[in-house]
């Protein structure tokens, strides 16, 4: 089993051995075992993450093992999300306020909000004058004021 222990600071494009697609939640877990199907049949089909606590994985991060002989690029996996849009900024801000007040993991963009599907929240949004739809897209929620990338 390949054990990834650190983020690589230097990266040459031709060194990537594998790309791993992770959901937003999986990108917050620094200790986990991930099943992969693209390693040769002679090798174990799992990669283990054993990073220092406090790391948050971002799309494009390169992880490596202790001897820097194997490189993995992190990609954002497509996942079900609700995308919220509004005709004006004030209604989008109100939606962000109400979603944040419910401690929802939320992706905030200048023209949309995005969160994991929840029928109760969808019902609330329908009363706020915003439009929303279910999509399958990469999800990049805000890390929060107390999370710091290492």
Protein Blocks (a to p, Z undefined) as FASTA:
>chain_A
ZZdfbdcfbdcfklpmbdcdddfklmmpmbdcdddfkbcfkbccbdcddddehiacdehi
acddfkopaccddddddddddddddfbfklmmmmmmmmmmnopacdddfkbccddddfkl
mmmmmmnopacddddddddddebjkbccZZ
